[in-house]
Amino acid sequence: MTEADATVTPFTGAVALVLASSTGGVGQHVASVARGLVDGGAAVTVCGPGATEEQFRFTAAGARFIAVEIPANPTPADGRAVAALRRVLAGPVDVVHAHGLRAGLVAALARPAQPLVVTWHNAVLATGLRGQVSRLVERVVARAARVGLGASQDLVDRARALGARDARLAPVAAPALPAPRRSRAAVRAEFAVAAAQPLIVSVGRLHPQKRYDILVDAAVRWRSLDPPPVVVIAGSGPSYIQLAARISAGRAPVTLLGHRTDVADLLAGADLAVVTSDWEARQLFTQEALHAGVPLVATDVGGIPELVGDAAVLVPPGDVDAVDAAVRDLLADDDRRADLGRRGRRRAETWPREADTVAALAAVYTELVPATGTGVTGRATGDGGTSGGPA
């Protein structure tokens, strides 16, 4: 922590962090927040699907974990999740902090006596009946939360438009990547990348929002380049079968790697990173790529422009021609790629770190329950009421 961080008073009350099904950014963020709050003296209980504890190991950070099964989409089982969360919140908890609209809805329906904070991590992109339901959920969550936190400014604006009492920007810092464990040559050898051949990397959940179909279609065109690049996509998710079929049909030079824990290694071997999403807030892979000094092509959506500034090449969403042209231009210009790499590292130095994110949340919690002292004996009355003590 910096000297400025050291002046921030940590929150030592009891916090319940709530999340729905997650295999990526939200789960990583909750694990980071839990670790930082515990280190600062807070009593932290994480409530979410059992699979999230298996993947993100909240208990290893010193938090208590209670399984509350909140699937990614609304189901009749939500009633059981609400009841389970209500039982948790009947105990000594000072602040409830839900992450994402699904967790926010379950927390709102549990009608906690404690102040409810909800972080908006994603925009609603669905259409039809599902989109209508999702927009209703947005409205319920916006109005139920004492404080709504948006991971990007467009999410803050959305919460305010839906009637949020207090909506604020709260950038989500990417957890620091470890140093690569393998050399650049070793990483490239895994994918049979020749010395002069470019390696293009993307990391994210295989979900329609990520629009990996655009990356695959662009990669089909890159077969004519000399040498043709190798493209790898790390991640798992519901779009796997469709993407695999698209790759096979187009004979695209793309490999789906599945879930990987060695993103630092992949970036060490990469010549270029690509993000083709229809929307993102502060996507973790975008942050990781710039931290690693890997030149980035990304879509001009959501919070990405404010995140990267002039340190990446931005293209319109859903535009395979634009992705194709941007990648071709960069692969043909070594100096420009090197310049973008330097710009990326400089830009990354301006972003909040994990400690800054935790300090900002601690300040919000303290604002809501200012009399909470230790999280063991403290009892306070905030907006909506609160019960003190360890979770």
Contacts in CASP RR format, 6 or more apart in sequence:
PFRMAT RR
TARGET T0000
AUTHOR 0000-0000-0000
METHOD contacts of the structure
MODEL  1
MTEADATVTPFTGAVALVLASSTGGVGQHVASVARGLVDGGAAVTVCGPG
ATEEQFRFTAAGARFIAVEIPANPTPADGRAVAALRRVLAGPVDVVHAHG
LRAGLVAALARPAQPLVVTWHNAVLATGLRGQVSRLVERVVARAARVGLG
ASQDLVDRARALGARDARLAPVAAPALPAPRRSRAAVRAEFAVAAAQPLI
VSVGRLHPQKRYDILVDAAVRWRSLDPPPVVVIAGSGPSYIQLAARISAG
RAPVTLLGHRTDVADLLAGADLAVVTSDWEARQLFTQEALHAGVPLVATD
VGGIPELVGDAAVLVPPGDVDAVDAAVRDLLADDDRRADLGRRGRRRAET
WPREADTVAALAAVYTELVPATGTGVTGRATGDGGTSGGPA
1 355 0 8 1.000
5 355 0 8 1.000
5 356 0 8 1.000
5 359 0 8 1.000
8 359 0 8 1.000
8 362 0 8 1.000
8 363 0 8 1.000
9 362 0 8 1.000
9 366 0 8 1.000
10 37 0 8 1.000
10 40 0 8 1.000
10 41 0 8 1.000
10 42 0 8 1.000
10 359 0 8 1.000
10 362 0 8 1.000
11 37 0 8 1.000
11 40 0 8 1.000
11 41 0 8 1.000
11 42 0 8 1.000
11 361 0 8 1.000
11 362 0 8 1.000
11 363 0 8 1.000
11 365 0 8 1.000
11 366 0 8 1.000
11 372 0 8 1.000
12 40 0 8 1.000
12 41 0 8 1.000
12 42 0 8 1.000
12 372 0 8 1.000
12 373 0 8 1.000
12 374 0 8 1.000
12 375 0 8 1.000
13 41 0 8 1.000
13 42 0 8 1.000
13 43 0 8 1.000
13 94 0 8 1.000
13 95 0 8 1.000
13 365 0 8 1.000
13 369 0 8 1.000
13 372 0 8 1.000
13 373 0 8 1.000
13 374 0 8 1.000
13 375 0 8 1.000
13 378 0 8 1.000
13 388 0 8 1.000
13 389 0 8 1.000
13 390 0 8 1.000
14 42 0 8 1.000
14 43 0 8 1.000
14 44 0 8 1.000
14 45 0 8 1.000
14 92 0 8 1.000
14 93 0 8 1.000
14 94 0 8 1.000
14 95 0 8 1.000
14 375 0 8 1.000
14 388 0 8 1.000
14 389 0 8 1.000
14 390 0 8 1.000
14 391 0 8 1.000
15 37 0 8 1.000
15 42 0 8 1.000
15 43 0 8 1.000
15 44 0 8 1.000
15 45 0 8 1.000
15 93 0 8 1.000
15 94 0 8 1.000
15 95 0 8 1.000
15 96 0 8 1.000
15 97 0 8 1.000
15 365 0 8 1.000
15 391 0 8 1.000
16 44 0 8 1.000
16 45 0 8 1.000
16 46 0 8 1.000
16 47 0 8 1.000
16 88 0 8 1.000
16 89 0 8 1.000
16 93 0 8 1.000
16 95 0 8 1.000
16 96 0 8 1.000
16 97 0 8 1.000
16 114 0 8 1.000
16 391 0 8 1.000
17 30 0 8 1.000
17 33 0 8 1.000
17 34 0 8 1.000
17 44 0 8 1.000
17 45 0 8 1.000
17 46 0 8 1.000
17 47 0 8 1.000
17 63 0 8 1.000
17 97 0 8 1.000
17 98 0 8 1.000
17 99 0 8 1.000
18 46 0 8 1.000
18 47 0 8 1.000
18 48 0 8 1.000
18 68 0 8 1.000
18 70 0 8 1.000
18 85 0 8 1.000
18 96 0 8 1.000
18 97 0 8 1.000
18 98 0 8 1.000
18 99 0 8 1.000
18 103 0 8 1.000
18 104 0 8 1.000
18 106 0 8 1.000
18 107 0 8 1.000
19 26 0 8 1.000
19 27 0 8 1.000
19 30 0 8 1.000
19 46 0 8 1.000
19 47 0 8 1.000
19 48 0 8 1.000
19 52 0 8 1.000
19 70 0 8 1.000
19 98 0 8 1.000
19 99 0 8 1.000
19 100 0 8 1.000
19 103 0 8 1.000
20 26 0 8 1.000
20 48 0 8 1.000
20 49 0 8 1.000
20 70 0 8 1.000
20 71 0 8 1.000
20 72 0 8 1.000
20 100 0 8 1.000
20 102 0 8 1.000
20 103 0 8 1.000
20 106 0 8 1.000
21 49 0 8 1.000
21 51 0 8 1.000
21 52 0 8 1.000
21 70 0 8 1.000
21 71 0 8 1.000
21 72 0 8 1.000
21 102 0 8 1.000
22 30 0 8 1.000
22 52 0 8 1.000
22 56 0 8 1.000
23 55 0 8 1.000
23 205 0 8 1.000
23 236 0 8 1.000
23 237 0 8 1.000
23 259 0 8 1.000
24 204 0 8 1.000
24 205 0 8 1.000
24 284 0 8 1.000
25 121 0 8 1.000
25 284 0 8 1.000
26 99 0 8 1.000
26 100 0 8 1.000
26 121 0 8 1.000
27 52 0 8 1.000
27 55 0 8 1.000
27 56 0 8 1.000
27 99 0 8 1.000
28 56 0 8 1.000
28 175 0 8 1.000
28 284 0 8 1.000
29 99 0 8 1.000
29 121 0 8 1.000
29 172 0 8 1.000
30 46 0 8 1.000
30 52 0 8 1.000
30 56 0 8 1.000
30 58 0 8 1.000
30 99 0 8 1.000
31 56 0 8 1.000
31 57 0 8 1.000
31 58 0 8 1.000
31 61 0 8 1.000
31 175 0 8 1.000
32 173 0 8 1.000
32 175 0 8 1.000
32 354 0 8 1.000
32 357 0 8 1.000
32 358 0 8 1.000
33 97 0 8 1.000
33 357 0 8 1.000
33 358 0 8 1.000
33 361 0 8 1.000
34 44 0 8 1.000
34 46 0 8 1.000
34 58 0 8 1.000
34 61 0 8 1.000
34 62 0 8 1.000
34 63 0 8 1.000
35 61 0 8 1.000
35 62 0 8 1.000
35 63 0 8 1.000
36 61 0 8 1.000
36 354 0 8 1.000
36 355 0 8 1.000
36 358 0 8 1.000
37 44 0 8 1.000
37 358 0 8 1.000
37 361 0 8 1.000
37 362 0 8 1.000
38 44 0 8 1.000
38 61 0 8 1.000
38 62 0 8 1.000
38 63 0 8 1.000
40 362 0 8 1.000
42 362 0 8 1.000
42 375 0 8 1.000
43 64 0 8 1.000
43 375 0 8 1.000
43 376 0 8 1.000
43 389 0 8 1.000
43 390 0 8 1.000
43 391 0 8 1.000
44 58 0 8 1.000
44 61 0 8 1.000
44 62 0 8 1.000
44 63 0 8 1.000
44 64 0 8 1.000
44 391 0 8 1.000
45 63 0 8 1.000
45 64 0 8 1.000
45 65 0 8 1.000
45 66 0 8 1.000
45 88 0 8 1.000
45 93 0 8 1.000
45 391 0 8 1.000
46 52 0 8 1.000
46 53 0 8 1.000
46 58 0 8 1.000
46 63 0 8 1.000
46 64 0 8 1.000
46 65 0 8 1.000
46 66 0 8 1.000
47 65 0 8 1.000
47 66 0 8 1.000
47 67 0 8 1.000
47 68 0 8 1.000
47 84 0 8 1.000
47 85 0 8 1.000
47 88 0 8 1.000
48 65 0 8 1.000
48 66 0 8 1.000
48 67 0 8 1.000
48 68 0 8 1.000
48 69 0 8 1.000
48 70 0 8 1.000
48 103 0 8 1.000
49 67 0 8 1.000
49 68 0 8 1.000
49 69 0 8 1.000
49 70 0 8 1.000
49 71 0 8 1.000
50 65 0 8 1.000
50 67 0 8 1.000
50 69 0 8 1.000
52 58 0 8 1.000
53 59 0 8 1.000
53 65 0 8 1.000
53 67 0 8 1.000
58 65 0 8 1.000
59 65 0 8 1.000
64 391 0 8 1.000
66 84 0 8 1.000
66 88 0 8 1.000
67 84 0 8 1.000
68 81 0 8 1.000
68 84 0 8 1.000
68 85 0 8 1.000
68 88 0 8 1.000
68 106 0 8 1.000
69 77 0 8 1.000
69 80 0 8 1.000
69 81 0 8 1.000
69 84 0 8 1.000
70 78 0 8 1.000
70 81 0 8 1.000
70 102 0 8 1.000
70 103 0 8 1.000
70 106 0 8 1.000
71 77 0 8 1.000
71 102 0 8 1.000
72 102 0 8 1.000
73 102 0 8 1.000
73 130 0 8 1.000
74 102 0 8 1.000
74 105 0 8 1.000
74 133 0 8 1.000
74 137 0 8 1.000
78 105 0 8 1.000
78 106 0 8 1.000
78 109 0 8 1.000
79 109 0 8 1.000
81 106 0 8 1.000
82 106 0 8 1.000
82 109 0 8 1.000
82 110 0 8 1.000
85 106 0 8 1.000
85 107 0 8 1.000
85 110 0 8 1.000
86 110 0 8 1.000
86 111 0 8 1.000
86 112 0 8 1.000
88 391 0 8 1.000
89 96 0 8 1.000
89 110 0 8 1.000
89 112 0 8 1.000
89 113 0 8 1.000
89 114 0 8 1.000
91 387 0 8 1.000
91 391 0 8 1.000
92 375 0 8 1.000
92 387 0 8 1.000
92 388 0 8 1.000
92 389 0 8 1.000
92 390 0 8 1.000
92 391 0 8 1.000
93 112 0 8 1.000
93 114 0 8 1.000
93 386 0 8 1.000
93 387 0 8 1.000
93 388 0 8 1.000
93 389 0 8 1.000
93 391 0 8 1.000
94 114 0 8 1.000
94 365 0 8 1.000
94 369 0 8 1.000
94 372 0 8 1.000
94 375 0 8 1.000
94 380 0 8 1.000
94 386 0 8 1.000
94 387 0 8 1.000
94 388 0 8 1.000
94 389 0 8 1.000
95 114 0 8 1.000
95 115 0 8 1.000
95 117 0 8 1.000
95 365 0 8 1.000
95 368 0 8 1.000
95 369 0 8 1.000
95 386 0 8 1.000
96 107 0 8 1.000
96 112 0 8 1.000
96 114 0 8 1.000
96 115 0 8 1.000
96 116 0 8 1.000
96 117 0 8 1.000
97 116 0 8 1.000
97 117 0 8 1.000
97 118 0 8 1.000
97 119 0 8 1.000
97 361 0 8 1.000
97 365 0 8 1.000
98 104 0 8 1.000
98 106 0 8 1.000
98 107 0 8 1.000
98 108 0 8 1.000
98 116 0 8 1.000
98 117 0 8 1.000
98 118 0 8 1.000
98 119 0 8 1.000
98 145 0 8 1.000
99 118 0 8 1.000
99 119 0 8 1.000
99 121 0 8 1.000
100 118 0 8 1.000
100 119 0 8 1.000
100 120 0 8 1.000
100 121 0 8 1.000
100 122 0 8 1.000
101 118 0 8 1.000
101 120 0 8 1.000
101 122 0 8 1.000
101 124 0 8 1.000
101 134 0 8 1.000
101 137 0 8 1.000
101 138 0 8 1.000
101 141 0 8 1.000
102 137 0 8 1.000
103 118 0 8 1.000
104 116 0 8 1.000
104 118 0 8 1.000
104 141 0 8 1.000
104 144 0 8 1.000
104 145 0 8 1.000
105 137 0 8 1.000
105 140 0 8 1.000
105 141 0 8 1.000
107 116 0 8 1.000
107 118 0 8 1.000
107 144 0 8 1.000
108 116 0 8 1.000
108 118 0 8 1.000
108 140 0 8 1.000
108 141 0 8 1.000
108 144 0 8 1.000
108 145 0 8 1.000
113 384 0 8 1.000
113 385 0 8 1.000
113 386 0 8 1.000
113 387 0 8 1.000
114 369 0 8 1.000
114 384 0 8 1.000
114 385 0 8 1.000
114 386 0 8 1.000
114 387 0 8 1.000
115 146 0 8 1.000
115 147 0 8 1.000
115 368 0 8 1.000
115 369 0 8 1.000
115 382 0 8 1.000
115 383 0 8 1.000
115 384 0 8 1.000
115 385 0 8 1.000
115 386 0 8 1.000
116 144 0 8 1.000
116 145 0 8 1.000
116 146 0 8 1.000
117 145 0 8 1.000
117 146 0 8 1.000
117 147 0 8 1.000
117 148 0 8 1.000
117 149 0 8 1.000
117 361 0 8 1.000
117 364 0 8 1.000
117 365 0 8 1.000
117 368 0 8 1.000
118 141 0 8 1.000
118 144 0 8 1.000
118 145 0 8 1.000
118 147 0 8 1.000
118 148 0 8 1.000
118 149 0 8 1.000
119 148 0 8 1.000
119 149 0 8 1.000
119 150 0 8 1.000
119 151 0 8 1.000
119 170 0 8 1.000
119 172 0 8 1.000
120 141 0 8 1.000
120 148 0 8 1.000
120 149 0 8 1.000
120 150 0 8 1.000
120 151 0 8 1.000
120 155 0 8 1.000
120 156 0 8 1.000
120 158 0 8 1.000
120 159 0 8 1.000
121 150 0 8 1.000
121 151 0 8 1.000
121 155 0 8 1.000
121 172 0 8 1.000
121 281 0 8 1.000
122 155 0 8 1.000
122 279 0 8 1.000
122 281 0 8 1.000
123 154 0 8 1.000
123 155 0 8 1.000
123 158 0 8 1.000
123 279 0 8 1.000
123 281 0 8 1.000
123 302 0 8 1.000
124 131 0 8 1.000
124 134 0 8 1.000
124 135 0 8 1.000
124 138 0 8 1.000
125 209 0 8 1.000
125 278 0 8 1.000
125 279 0 8 1.000
126 134 0 8 1.000
138 158 0 8 1.000
138 159 0 8 1.000
138 162 0 8 1.000
139 162 0 8 1.000
139 163 0 8 1.000
142 148 0 8 1.000
142 159 0 8 1.000
142 162 0 8 1.000
142 163 0 8 1.000
142 164 0 8 1.000
142 167 0 8 1.000
143 162 0 8 1.000
143 163 0 8 1.000
143 164 0 8 1.000
143 165 0 8 1.000
145 164 0 8 1.000
145 165 0 8 1.000
145 166 0 8 1.000
146 165 0 8 1.000
146 166 0 8 1.000
146 368 0 8 1.000
146 383 0 8 1.000
146 384 0 8 1.000
147 165 0 8 1.000
147 166 0 8 1.000
147 167 0 8 1.000
147 168 0 8 1.000
147 364 0 8 1.000
147 368 0 8 1.000
148 159 0 8 1.000
148 164 0 8 1.000
148 166 0 8 1.000
148 167 0 8 1.000
148 168 0 8 1.000
149 167 0 8 1.000
149 168 0 8 1.000
149 169 0 8 1.000
149 170 0 8 1.000
149 364 0 8 1.000
150 156 0 8 1.000
150 159 0 8 1.000
150 167 0 8 1.000
150 168 0 8 1.000
150 169 0 8 1.000
150 170 0 8 1.000
150 281 0 8 1.000
151 170 0 8 1.000
151 171 0 8 1.000
151 172 0 8 1.000
151 281 0 8 1.000
151 282 0 8 1.000
152 169 0 8 1.000
152 171 0 8 1.000
152 281 0 8 1.000
152 282 0 8 1.000
152 302 0 8 1.000
152 303 0 8 1.000
152 306 0 8 1.000
152 307 0 8 1.000
153 169 0 8 1.000
153 303 0 8 1.000
153 306 0 8 1.000
154 302 0 8 1.000
154 303 0 8 1.000
155 281 0 8 1.000
156 167 0 8 1.000
156 168 0 8 1.000
156 169 0 8 1.000
159 167 0 8 1.000
160 167 0 8 1.000
168 364 0 8 1.000
170 357 0 8 1.000
170 360 0 8 1.000
170 361 0 8 1.000
171 282 0 8 1.000
171 351 0 8 1.000
171 352 0 8 1.000
171 357 0 8 1.000
172 281 0 8 1.000
172 282 0 8 1.000
172 357 0 8 1.000
173 287 0 8 1.000
173 351 0 8 1.000
173 352 0 8 1.000
173 353 0 8 1.000
173 354 0 8 1.000
173 356 0 8 1.000
173 357 0 8 1.000
174 282 0 8 1.000
174 284 0 8 1.000
174 287 0 8 1.000
174 288 0 8 1.000
174 291 0 8 1.000
175 284 0 8 1.000
175 354 0 8 1.000
176 291 0 8 1.000
176 353 0 8 1.000
176 354 0 8 1.000
177 263 0 8 1.000
177 264 0 8 1.000
177 267 0 8 1.000
177 288 0 8 1.000
177 291 0 8 1.000
177 292 0 8 1.000
178 264 0 8 1.000
179 264 0 8 1.000
180 187 0 8 1.000
180 262 0 8 1.000
180 264 0 8 1.000
180 265 0 8 1.000
180 267 0 8 1.000
180 268 0 8 1.000
181 262 0 8 1.000
181 264 0 8 1.000
181 265 0 8 1.000
182 262 0 8 1.000
182 265 0 8 1.000
182 268 0 8 1.000
183 268 0 8 1.000
184 268 0 8 1.000
184 269 0 8 1.000
187 199 0 8 1.000
187 265 0 8 1.000
187 266 0 8 1.000
187 268 0 8 1.000
187 269 0 8 1.000
188 199 0 8 1.000
188 269 0 8 1.000
191 199 0 8 1.000
191 230 0 8 1.000
191 232 0 8 1.000
191 255 0 8 1.000
192 230 0 8 1.000
193 199 0 8 1.000
193 230 0 8 1.000
194 227 0 8 1.000
196 227 0 8 1.000
197 227 0 8 1.000
197 228 0 8 1.000
197 229 0 8 1.000
197 230 0 8 1.000
198 227 0 8 1.000
198 229 0 8 1.000
198 230 0 8 1.000
198 271 0 8 1.000
198 272 0 8 1.000
198 331 0 8 1.000
199 229 0 8 1.000
199 230 0 8 1.000
199 232 0 8 1.000
199 269 0 8 1.000
199 270 0 8 1.000
199 271 0 8 1.000
199 272 0 8 1.000
200 219 0 8 1.000
200 229 0 8 1.000
200 230 0 8 1.000
200 231 0 8 1.000
200 232 0 8 1.000
200 270 0 8 1.000
200 271 0 8 1.000
200 272 0 8 1.000
200 273 0 8 1.000
200 274 0 8 1.000
200 327 0 8 1.000
201 231 0 8 1.000
201 232 0 8 1.000
201 233 0 8 1.000
201 234 0 8 1.000
201 266 0 8 1.000
201 267 0 8 1.000
201 269 0 8 1.000
201 270 0 8 1.000
201 272 0 8 1.000
201 273 0 8 1.000
201 274 0 8 1.000
201 294 0 8 1.000
202 212 0 8 1.000
202 215 0 8 1.000
202 231 0 8 1.000
202 232 0 8 1.000
202 233 0 8 1.000
202 234 0 8 1.000
202 273 0 8 1.000
202 274 0 8 1.000
202 275 0 8 1.000
202 276 0 8 1.000
202 285 0 8 1.000
203 233 0 8 1.000
203 234 0 8 1.000
203 235 0 8 1.000
203 260 0 8 1.000
203 263 0 8 1.000
203 266 0 8 1.000
203 285 0 8 1.000
203 288 0 8 1.000
204 210 0 8 1.000
204 233 0 8 1.000
204 234 0 8 1.000
204 235 0 8 1.000
204 285 0 8 1.000
205 235 0 8 1.000
205 236 0 8 1.000
205 237 0 8 1.000
206 212 0 8 1.000
206 233 0 8 1.000
206 235 0 8 1.000
206 236 0 8 1.000
206 237 0 8 1.000
206 238 0 8 1.000
206 239 0 8 1.000
206 240 0 8 1.000
206 243 0 8 1.000
206 256 0 8 1.000
206 258 0 8 1.000
207 237 0 8 1.000
207 238 0 8 1.000
207 239 0 8 1.000
208 239 0 8 1.000
208 278 0 8 1.000
209 277 0 8 1.000
209 278 0 8 1.000
209 279 0 8 1.000
210 239 0 8 1.000
210 276 0 8 1.000
210 277 0 8 1.000
210 278 0 8 1.000
211 276 0 8 1.000
211 277 0 8 1.000
211 278 0 8 1.000
211 299 0 8 1.000
211 317 0 8 1.000
211 318 0 8 1.000
212 233 0 8 1.000
212 239 0 8 1.000
212 243 0 8 1.000
212 276 0 8 1.000
213 242 0 8 1.000
213 243 0 8 1.000
213 246 0 8 1.000
214 276 0 8 1.000
214 318 0 8 1.000
214 319 0 8 1.000
214 320 0 8 1.000
214 323 0 8 1.000
215 231 0 8 1.000
215 233 0 8 1.000
215 254 0 8 1.000
215 274 0 8 1.000
215 276 0 8 1.000
215 323 0 8 1.000
216 243 0 8 1.000
216 246 0 8 1.000
216 247 0 8 1.000
216 250 0 8 1.000
216 252 0 8 1.000
216 254 0 8 1.000
217 246 0 8 1.000
217 252 0 8 1.000
217 320 0 8 1.000
218 320 0 8 1.000
218 323 0 8 1.000
218 324 0 8 1.000
218 327 0 8 1.000
219 229 0 8 1.000
219 231 0 8 1.000
219 252 0 8 1.000
219 253 0 8 1.000
219 254 0 8 1.000
220 250 0 8 1.000
220 251 0 8 1.000
220 252 0 8 1.000
221 324 0 8 1.000
222 228 0 8 1.000
222 229 0 8 1.000
222 231 0 8 1.000
222 253 0 8 1.000
222 324 0 8 1.000
222 327 0 8 1.000
222 328 0 8 1.000
223 251 0 8 1.000
223 252 0 8 1.000
223 253 0 8 1.000
225 328 0 8 1.000
225 331 0 8 1.000
228 253 0 8 1.000
229 253 0 8 1.000
229 271 0 8 1.000
229 272 0 8 1.000
229 327 0 8 1.000
229 331 0 8 1.000
230 253 0 8 1.000
230 255 0 8 1.000
231 252 0 8 1.000
231 253 0 8 1.000
231 254 0 8 1.000
231 255 0 8 1.000
231 274 0 8 1.000
232 254 0 8 1.000
232 255 0 8 1.000
232 257 0 8 1.000
232 266 0 8 1.000
233 243 0 8 1.000
233 254 0 8 1.000
233 255 0 8 1.000
233 256 0 8 1.000
233 257 0 8 1.000
233 258 0 8 1.000
234 257 0 8 1.000
234 258 0 8 1.000
234 259 0 8 1.000
234 260 0 8 1.000
234 263 0 8 1.000
234 266 0 8 1.000
235 256 0 8 1.000
235 257 0 8 1.000
235 258 0 8 1.000
235 259 0 8 1.000
235 260 0 8 1.000
236 258 0 8 1.000
236 259 0 8 1.000
240 256 0 8 1.000
240 258 0 8 1.000
243 256 0 8 1.000
244 256 0 8 1.000
246 252 0 8 1.000
247 254 0 8 1.000
247 256 0 8 1.000
260 266 0 8 1.000
263 285 0 8 1.000
263 288 0 8 1.000
264 288 0 8 1.000
264 292 0 8 1.000
267 273 0 8 1.000
267 288 0 8 1.000
267 289 0 8 1.000
267 292 0 8 1.000
267 293 0 8 1.000
267 294 0 8 1.000
268 292 0 8 1.000
270 289 0 8 1.000
270 294 0 8 1.000
271 294 0 8 1.000
271 295 0 8 1.000
271 331 0 8 1.000
271 337 0 8 1.000
272 294 0 8 1.000
272 295 0 8 1.000
272 296 0 8 1.000
272 297 0 8 1.000
272 327 0 8 1.000
272 330 0 8 1.000
272 331 0 8 1.000
272 337 0 8 1.000
273 285 0 8 1.000
273 289 0 8 1.000
273 294 0 8 1.000
273 295 0 8 1.000
273 296 0 8 1.000
273 297 0 8 1.000
274 296 0 8 1.000
274 297 0 8 1.000
274 298 0 8 1.000
274 323 0 8 1.000
274 327 0 8 1.000
275 283 0 8 1.000
275 285 0 8 1.000
275 286 0 8 1.000
275 296 0 8 1.000
275 297 0 8 1.000
275 298 0 8 1.000
275 299 0 8 1.000
275 304 0 8 1.000
276 299 0 8 1.000
276 317 0 8 1.000
276 318 0 8 1.000
276 323 0 8 1.000
277 283 0 8 1.000
277 298 0 8 1.000
277 299 0 8 1.000
277 301 0 8 1.000
277 317 0 8 1.000
278 299 0 8 1.000
278 301 0 8 1.000
278 317 0 8 1.000
278 318 0 8 1.000
279 301 0 8 1.000
279 302 0 8 1.000
279 317 0 8 1.000
280 286 0 8 1.000
280 299 0 8 1.000
280 301 0 8 1.000
280 302 0 8 1.000
280 303 0 8 1.000
280 304 0 8 1.000
281 302 0 8 1.000
281 303 0 8 1.000
282 303 0 8 1.000
282 307 0 8 1.000
283 304 0 8 1.000
283 307 0 8 1.000
286 296 0 8 1.000
286 298 0 8 1.000
286 304 0 8 1.000
286 307 0 8 1.000
286 308 0 8 1.000
286 312 0 8 1.000
287 307 0 8 1.000
287 348 0 8 1.000
287 351 0 8 1.000
289 296 0 8 1.000
290 296 0 8 1.000
290 308 0 8 1.000
290 311 0 8 1.000
290 312 0 8 1.000
290 341 0 8 1.000
290 344 0 8 1.000
290 345 0 8 1.000
290 347 0 8 1.000
290 348 0 8 1.000
291 344 0 8 1.000
291 345 0 8 1.000
291 348 0 8 1.000
293 341 0 8 1.000
293 342 0 8 1.000
293 344 0 8 1.000
293 345 0 8 1.000
293 348 0 8 1.000
294 341 0 8 1.000
295 312 0 8 1.000
295 313 0 8 1.000
295 330 0 8 1.000
295 336 0 8 1.000
295 337 0 8 1.000
295 340 0 8 1.000
295 341 0 8 1.000
296 308 0 8 1.000
296 311 0 8 1.000
296 312 0 8 1.000
296 313 0 8 1.000
296 340 0 8 1.000
296 344 0 8 1.000
297 312 0 8 1.000
297 313 0 8 1.000
297 315 0 8 1.000
297 323 0 8 1.000
297 326 0 8 1.000
297 327 0 8 1.000
297 330 0 8 1.000
298 304 0 8 1.000
298 308 0 8 1.000
298 312 0 8 1.000
298 313 0 8 1.000
298 314 0 8 1.000
298 315 0 8 1.000
299 314 0 8 1.000
299 315 0 8 1.000
299 316 0 8 1.000
299 317 0 8 1.000
299 318 0 8 1.000
300 314 0 8 1.000
300 315 0 8 1.000
300 316 0 8 1.000
300 317 0 8 1.000
301 317 0 8 1.000
304 312 0 8 1.000
304 314 0 8 1.000
305 314 0 8 1.000
307 351 0 8 1.000
308 314 0 8 1.000
308 344 0 8 1.000
308 347 0 8 1.000
309 347 0 8 1.000
310 343 0 8 1.000
311 340 0 8 1.000
311 341 0 8 1.000
311 343 0 8 1.000
311 344 0 8 1.000
311 346 0 8 1.000
311 347 0 8 1.000
312 340 0 8 1.000
312 344 0 8 1.000
313 326 0 8 1.000
313 329 0 8 1.000
313 330 0 8 1.000
313 340 0 8 1.000
315 322 0 8 1.000
315 323 0 8 1.000
315 326 0 8 1.000
316 322 0 8 1.000
329 336 0 8 1.000
330 336 0 8 1.000
330 337 0 8 1.000
330 340 0 8 1.000
331 337 0 8 1.000
352 360 0 8 1.000
365 372 0 8 1.000
366 372 0 8 1.000
368 382 0 8 1.000
368 383 0 8 1.000
368 386 0 8 1.000
369 380 0 8 1.000
369 382 0 8 1.000
369 386 0 8 1.000
369 388 0 8 1.000
370 380 0 8 1.000
370 382 0 8 1.000
371 378 0 8 1.000
371 379 0 8 1.000
371 380 0 8 1.000
371 381 0 8 1.000
372 378 0 8 1.000
372 379 0 8 1.000
372 380 0 8 1.000
372 386 0 8 1.000
372 388 0 8 1.000
373 380 0 8 1.000
374 389 0 8 1.000
375 388 0 8 1.000
375 389 0 8 1.000
375 390 0 8 1.000
376 389 0 8 1.000
376 390 0 8 1.000
377 388 0 8 1.000
377 389 0 8 1.000
378 388 0 8 1.000
378 389 0 8 1.000
379 386 0 8 1.000
379 387 0 8 1.000
379 388 0 8 1.000
379 389 0 8 1.000
380 386 0 8 1.000
380 388 0 8 1.000
END
